[in-house]
Amino acid sequence: MTYLQASEARENMAEAINRVAYGGERVILRRRNKNAAAIISIADLALLEELENRVDLSAARKRMREHGSVPWKEVKKKLSL
């Protein structure tokens, strides 16, 4: 993992993007010596989004098991569809 000060990243953004896109690195941007943001590859972003979706789905299924599901007819009525 590479750490760059935000000011350095501004001056060398193309290089930082190339390191991520072609070198597979993850770049952490720091401001006042604290981690502020990250530059990650599209593949890493897709993986992160997939993991978030799985967690959301797992939580939804757990809630349905605990509280039961609501019939579609009731949902439509409640939403005035």
Secondary structure, DSSP 8 states (H G I E B T S, - for coil): -EEEEHHHHHHTHHHHHHHHHTT---EEEEETTEEEEEE--HHHHHHHHHHHHHHHHHHHHHHHHHH----HHHHHHHTT-
